[in-house]
């Protein structure tokens, strides 16, 4: 924790210093340099290139390019600083024209998805640690299948002999165990579906005999395990899904940026 | 290097490979095969084991043995050595990483496709890549006609060399741009407002573009006139003017011959006082006019409608309201100054505008009186004329005396000290032409009246609009009530303008509010 706080302090301090420095340079040179927008554009592009290289760094673990953790810190704080560079490049004005607006929106979406990802990676692991043990995401379907089979055996097995449990399983538990449920509610840390199902099992208990109550108790435990599994799946999936926006749009942004460079020079005052 | 051993709880049977691209199709059922799919997502499952051939001593053929993990199966290998329990192949499932990679490729492909489509069709391309709306001056039918006359492209190509070309032409233009794409040193050291290649396109139409001072440095058109900013071309800002006028070194070089022009940053701060004040210029007009008397004099007669004479009676705005129409004698002066010269005959007045006409009029007085008698249907026309002429002789003597006094007399020596009444009358004094005009004598002895020189505009290069200042009383800017001398230039000093045109006053105080950069004549064109 101390290490994390030190990183946070140093990163934030560096970000503030860099931002103040960039704004000072902007105030000093934005009017003095006629090709200022080109220069800020190249600085912005260089920053974006370094940010993109973080992904490449993860794919090249054999190269001595420093620790991935260090790269992640650079990625986060340089990402925030890139927003400052972006605003400076735009001269703090809204872009105009279809192409520039599209380019700007791509940048905004990549940045926003990065911020969301940072938020997820800072908050969701802590929540996961407080709800059950470690579950490997790739094994969740198998675990869910196991719970489903176990519930079926309890409710519908040869020695079940309980029509009320069988009927309840068919109507309520079978759909629940069939697949992942309540993605958004788990993200929102809501236990309403679990409590509702548990309440229904409690209601069922009142009409059951002793043997059935034992089974209902076991089914309730399976329901809690399945809900915990869904919780892990939802949060781990969220930790992975933001990258489905961040990474593809990053490459889209690079494609548009490459064309932007060609266009601004091809249509510049000095183009011949 | 120490050998890495698996943890005691490592489950080699169910080892997950989250970094691989494909997972077994049966993994979701909890019984994934140990081998898993290959790198291309193909199922590698064959059989539960791979039997091995063991030959006992003395045997020639040997015997196949089951190697199934967890124990040999009941049936054992087939005679040909293959496992008797083949595994049905599964359909491996791509991991999220693969889906993410596919999505990334899809986005890249879609981006390239969209860009190629939009760049490939010229009408779409121009709209797509334009960084903002083009001004009316550089778009529309009028510009198309002008471009056609100048043999220019009627679209982006009119200004941009890459504007009429496809992707190859754009890349080519970008690579040949000056400064070059990667020439960061030149980009950082490019001269401010320097002339660039695109200025050549401007000059194709704006052939007479000149600067307001002949020694002003050449600057790029685009420095002040930024395009793609909307239907109206972007207004010149103070920063544009400050490029020269805010730079002491540049101004010292540019205007070294006339002592230099002070550096100006803002109108309210360091704009110099108007020159007509600092140089104490005077109105050179020879007409004698006393604003103070006309506006505040107690002897001023009322206007025919009974109103008091005010500024607006003589100074009337033009159709646009920007400037004042010239003061005209017939419209503004004659209502009081009727030029009546015969006290007994108010119907007869002198003509105005030409000394020759006045002389001719005076020399034809018998005819003028006769016409008047005819108009009045006098029964004794000749008697009427003789009576009037006798009256004039009594007052002025000869006709020459009358003419001399009409032209040269002033208030103290006029044809008549007072004509009509002062209080409540509609006629003012006519002491003689010289009362208002400069009257000289030609070598031939004829009177010559100097034509009044009344400029329609003072500070001609500056822009002004009276219509925008109607919330002010005339006297707030023009101190006419204290001006007794024609030579007074009744324009306000800069301080009067700064009251409003300043950050404190809240009214725009940009250079371009009053000043025009290019020559006035060219701007008008």
Interface residues (C-beta under 8 A of the other chain):
Chain A: X31 X32 X33 X34 X35 X38 X39 X42 X95 X96 X97 X98 X99 X100 X136 X137 X138 X139 X141 X142 X143 X144 X145 X146 X240 X243 X244 X247 X248 X249 X251 X252 X255 X256 X259 X261 X262 X263 X265 X266 X267 X268 X269 X270 X271 X272
Chain B: X14 X16 X17 X18 X23 X27 X28 X29 X30 X31 X32 X95 X96 X99 X100 X103 X104 X106 X107 X108 X110 X111 X112 X115 X119 X127 X128 X129 X130 X131 X132 X133 X156 X160 X161 X162 X163 X169 X170 X171 X172 X173 X174 X175 X176 X177 X178 X179 X180 X181 X184 X187 X188 X190 X191 X192 X193 X194 X196 X197 X198 X199 X220 X222 X223 X228 X239
